[in-house]
Amino acid sequence: MATYETLLVDRPRAGIAVARLNRPDRLNALTFQMFDELAQLAADIGEDDRVRVLVLTGAGRGFCAGLDLADAAALPDMTAARFLEGQERWSKAITAFRRLPKPVIAAVNGPAAGAGFSLALAADLRIAAPTARFNAAFIKIGLTGGDCGSSWMLPRIVGLGHAYEILLTGRQVDADEAARIGLVNRVVPAEDLLASALDTAELIAANSPLGVRLTKQMVQVNVDAPSLEAAVELENRNQTLTAGTQDMAEALLAFREKRPPAFSGR
């Protein structure tokens, strides 16, 4: 795995990696370098067979405060072509976590603003501390409310009405409201946040790697399925693929022997 300057990565439990955005003095605001390192992290995790689940969180008081103001100061001087090149690179870095074939859990410990909000949305599950705050900050600085995939991901998580309000106003959504509208799966005490994320990751990692991968893929495809029949066709395909694996046979044997299965990914 690559060496990062703006991220801290460790493996506290079997099959689980934790990546911390590590600029706590700036509430983990994103620099152009950090975007590149996030893209590299997603690629590294995707290729590492030892990692079955990724947990994203922030060092210190923040999850991610969006683009750092020092880097943002360069934006008005960019040509449209140069800005578009950057925008494409930044959005690919954030949405890489949604495309990652392994589940991603965001442990949101503080403000998640702008592209940091989009990073939380790109995770498959979000667990929040009471100090978590979410906002689409882009609309507040003369840009649009959609950035790094937020206009696509947010309506699918909270529905159109809530998404319109959050993206059009740029207002803060606190942890309790986030839980009420389904933006986060649950709110836990700050001191329990990482442990809760790890416990959930452990439950996921205990299942077969291919089963987990195809489940993430299936939900992402079927949320936009044109019909029930199309959705069931994909389910049938995936069940048939996994039924022929060694892991399926191992799961049945383990059930009969009253022991946890030892999945190999084959």
C-alpha positions as CSV (number, residue, x, y, z in Angstrom):
1,M,0.0,0.0,0.0
2,A,1.2,3.5,-0.8
3,T,2.6,5.9,1.7
4,Y,0.4,8.9,2.3
5,E,1.1,12.4,3.6
6,T,-2.4,13.5,4.3
7,L,-4.0,10.2,5.4
8,L,-3.4,7.7,8.2
9,V,-4.2,4.1,7.4
10,D,-4.2,1.2,9.8
11,R,-5.9,-2.2,10.1
12,P,-7.2,-2.5,13.7
13,R,-9.2,-5.7,13.0
14,A,-9.0,-8.6,10.6
15,G,-10.3,-7.6,7.2
16,I,-10.9,-4.0,8.1
17,A,-8.9,-0.9,7.2
18,V,-9.4,2.5,8.8
19,A,-8.4,5.6,6.8
20,R,-8.2,8.9,8.7
21,L,-8.1,12.3,6.9
22,N,-5.1,13.8,8.8
23,R,-5.2,17.6,8.7
24,P,-6.8,18.1,12.1
25,D,-5.7,21.7,12.4
26,R,-7.8,22.5,9.3
27,L,-10.7,20.2,10.2
28,N,-9.3,17.9,7.5
29,A,-10.0,20.4,4.7
30,L,-9.1,18.9,1.4
31,T,-6.1,20.0,-0.5
32,F,-5.4,19.1,-4.1
33,Q,-2.8,16.7,-2.9
34,M,-5.4,15.1,-0.6
35,F,-7.8,14.5,-3.5
36,D,-5.0,12.6,-5.3
37,E,-4.2,10.6,-2.2
38,L,-7.9,9.7,-1.7
39,A,-7.9,8.4,-5.3
40,Q,-4.8,6.4,-4.6
41,L,-6.3,5.0,-1.3
42,A,-9.4,3.8,-3.2
43,A,-7.2,2.0,-5.8
44,D,-5.0,0.5,-3.1
45,I,-8.0,-0.8,-1.0
46,G,-9.6,-2.2,-4.1
47,E,-6.5,-4.3,-4.9
48,D,-5.8,-5.5,-1.3
49,D,-7.4,-8.8,-0.8
50,R,-6.7,-8.6,2.9
51,V,-9.2,-5.6,3.3
52,R,-12.9,-6.5,3.1
53,V,-14.3,-3.2,4.5
54,L,-13.0,0.3,4.6
55,V,-13.9,2.8,7.4
56,L,-13.3,6.5,6.6
57,T,-13.1,9.1,9.4
58,G,-11.3,12.3,10.3
59,A,-8.6,13.1,12.8
60,G,-9.4,15.5,15.5
61,R,-12.7,17.4,15.6
62,G,-13.7,17.3,12.0
63,F,-14.6,14.7,9.4
64,C,-13.8,16.9,6.4
65,A,-14.5,20.6,6.0
66,G,-14.4,20.7,2.2
67,L,-11.8,22.3,0.0
68,D,-9.1,24.2,1.9
69,L,-9.4,27.9,1.5
70,A,-5.8,28.2,0.5
71,D,-6.4,26.0,-2.5
72,A,-9.8,27.4,-3.1
73,A,-8.1,30.9,-3.6
74,A,-6.6,29.6,-6.8
75,L,-10.0,28.6,-8.4
76,P,-11.1,32.1,-9.7
77,D,-7.8,32.5,-11.6
78,M,-8.2,29.2,-13.5
79,T,-9.5,29.1,-17.1
80,A,-12.7,27.1,-17.6
81,A,-10.7,24.3,-19.3
82,R,-8.2,24.1,-16.4
83,F,-11.0,24.2,-13.8
84,L,-12.9,21.4,-15.6
85,E,-9.7,19.3,-15.6
86,G,-9.4,19.8,-11.9
87,Q,-13.1,19.2,-11.3
88,E,-13.0,15.9,-13.1
89,R,-10.0,14.8,-11.1
90,W,-11.5,15.8,-7.7
91,S,-14.9,14.2,-8.4
92,K,-13.3,11.0,-9.5
93,A,-11.4,10.9,-6.2
94,I,-14.6,11.2,-4.2
95,T,-16.8,8.9,-6.2
96,A,-14.1,6.3,-6.3
97,F,-15.3,5.1,-2.9
98,R,-18.8,4.5,-4.3
99,R,-17.3,2.5,-7.1
100,L,-15.0,0.6,-4.8
101,P,-16.1,-3.1,-4.9
102,K,-15.9,-3.3,-1.1
103,P,-18.2,-1.6,1.4
104,V,-17.2,1.8,2.8
105,I,-18.4,3.1,6.2
106,A,-18.1,6.8,7.0
107,A,-17.6,7.4,10.7
108,V,-18.6,11.1,10.8
109,N,-17.0,12.7,13.8
110,G,-17.6,16.4,13.0
111,P,-18.3,18.8,10.2
112,A,-18.7,17.2,6.7
113,A,-19.0,20.2,4.3
114,G,-18.7,20.7,0.6
115,A,-16.6,17.9,-0.9
116,G,-16.4,16.4,2.6
117,F,-20.1,16.1,2.5
118,S,-19.9,14.3,-0.9
119,L,-17.2,12.0,0.6
120,A,-19.6,11.0,3.4
121,L,-22.4,10.4,0.7
122,A,-20.0,8.2,-1.3
123,A,-19.8,5.8,1.6
124,D,-22.3,2.9,1.8
125,L,-23.2,3.5,5.4
126,R,-22.8,6.6,7.6
127,I,-22.5,6.5,11.4
128,A,-22.4,9.8,13.1
129,A,-21.3,11.3,16.4
130,P,-23.6,14.0,17.9
131,T,-21.0,16.6,16.7
132,A,-21.5,15.7,13.1
133,R,-22.8,18.4,10.8
134,F,-23.5,18.2,7.0
135,N,-23.9,20.9,4.4
136,A,-23.5,21.4,0.7
137,A,-21.3,24.4,1.1
138,F,-20.7,24.9,-2.6
139,I,-24.0,26.8,-3.1
140,K,-22.8,29.4,-0.5
141,I,-19.7,30.5,-2.6
142,G,-21.4,31.1,-5.9
143,L,-21.2,27.6,-7.3
144,T,-24.0,25.1,-7.7
145,G,-25.3,22.7,-5.0
146,G,-24.1,19.7,-6.9
147,D,-20.4,18.7,-6.5
148,C,-18.5,15.4,-6.6
149,G,-21.6,13.4,-7.1
150,S,-23.8,15.0,-4.4
151,S,-26.7,15.7,-6.7
152,W,-26.9,12.1,-7.7
153,M,-26.1,10.4,-4.4
154,L,-28.1,12.6,-2.0
155,P,-31.6,12.1,-3.5
156,R,-31.1,8.4,-3.4
157,I,-30.3,8.5,0.3
158,V,-32.8,11.0,1.6
159,G,-35.3,11.5,-1.2
160,L,-35.9,14.4,-3.6
161,G,-37.6,16.8,-1.1
162,H,-34.9,16.7,1.5
163,A,-32.2,16.7,-1.2
164,Y,-33.6,19.8,-2.9
165,E,-33.7,21.7,0.4
166,I,-30.2,20.7,1.5
167,L,-28.6,21.5,-1.9
168,L,-30.5,24.7,-2.6
169,T,-30.1,26.3,0.9
170,G,-26.6,25.1,1.9
171,R,-27.9,25.0,5.5
172,Q,-26.4,22.9,8.2
173,V,-28.0,19.5,8.9
174,D,-27.2,18.3,12.5
175,A,-26.7,14.7,13.5
176,D,-30.3,14.3,14.9
177,E,-31.9,15.6,11.7
178,A,-29.5,13.5,9.6
179,A,-30.7,10.4,11.4
180,R,-34.3,11.4,11.1
181,I,-34.2,11.8,7.3
182,G,-32.0,8.8,6.7
183,L,-28.8,10.7,5.9
184,V,-27.0,8.6,8.6
185,N,-27.8,5.1,9.7
186,R,-27.5,6.1,13.4
187,V,-26.0,8.5,15.9
188,V,-23.8,7.1,18.7
189,P,-21.9,8.8,21.5
190,A,-18.6,10.4,20.2
191,E,-16.5,8.0,22.3
192,D,-18.3,5.0,20.7
193,L,-18.1,6.2,17.1
194,L,-15.1,4.3,15.8
195,A,-16.0,1.2,17.8
196,S,-19.5,1.2,16.4
197,A,-18.2,1.6,12.8
198,L,-15.7,-1.2,13.4
199,D,-18.3,-3.5,14.9
200,T,-20.5,-3.0,11.8
201,A,-17.5,-3.5,9.5
202,E,-16.8,-6.7,11.4
203,L,-20.3,-8.0,10.8
204,I,-19.9,-7.3,7.0
205,A,-16.4,-8.8,6.9
206,A,-17.6,-12.0,8.4
207,N,-19.6,-12.7,5.2
208,S,-18.2,-14.1,2.0
209,P,-16.1,-11.6,0.0
210,L,-17.9,-12.3,-3.3
211,G,-21.3,-12.2,-1.6
212,V,-20.6,-8.8,-0.1
213,R,-19.1,-7.5,-3.4
214,L,-22.1,-8.6,-5.5
215,T,-24.5,-7.3,-2.9
216,K,-23.0,-3.8,-3.0
217,Q,-23.0,-3.9,-6.8
218,M,-26.6,-5.2,-6.9
219,V,-28.1,-2.5,-4.7
220,Q,-26.3,0.2,-6.7
221,V,-27.7,-1.1,-10.0
222,N,-31.1,-2.0,-8.8
223,V,-31.8,1.3,-7.1
224,D,-32.2,2.5,-10.7
225,A,-33.7,-0.7,-12.2
226,P,-36.4,0.0,-14.7
227,S,-38.7,-2.8,-13.3
228,L,-39.0,-5.4,-10.6
229,E,-38.3,-8.0,-13.3
230,A,-35.0,-6.4,-14.2
231,A,-34.0,-6.3,-10.5
232,V,-34.9,-9.9,-10.0
233,E,-33.0,-11.0,-13.1
234,L,-29.8,-9.5,-11.5
235,E,-30.6,-11.1,-8.2
236,N,-31.0,-14.5,-9.9
237,R,-27.7,-14.1,-11.7
238,N,-25.8,-13.2,-8.5
239,Q,-27.4,-16.1,-6.5
240,T,-26.4,-18.5,-9.3
241,L,-22.8,-17.2,-9.4
242,T,-22.4,-17.5,-5.6
243,A,-24.1,-20.9,-5.3
244,G,-21.2,-22.5,-7.1
245,T,-18.4,-21.1,-4.9
246,Q,-16.3,-22.9,-2.3
247,D,-17.5,-20.3,0.2
248,M,-21.1,-21.4,-0.2
249,A,-20.2,-25.0,0.5
250,E,-18.1,-23.9,3.5
251,A,-21.0,-21.8,4.9
252,L,-23.4,-24.8,4.7
253,L,-20.8,-27.1,6.3
254,A,-20.1,-24.6,9.0
255,F,-23.8,-24.3,9.8
256,R,-24.1,-28.1,10.2
257,E,-21.0,-28.2,12.3
258,K,-22.2,-25.2,14.4
259,R,-19.1,-23.1,13.9
260,P,-18.3,-19.8,12.1
261,P,-17.4,-20.3,8.5
262,A,-13.9,-19.7,7.2
263,F,-14.4,-17.9,4.0
264,S,-11.6,-17.9,1.4
265,G,-13.0,-15.7,-1.3
266,R,-13.2,-18.7,-3.7
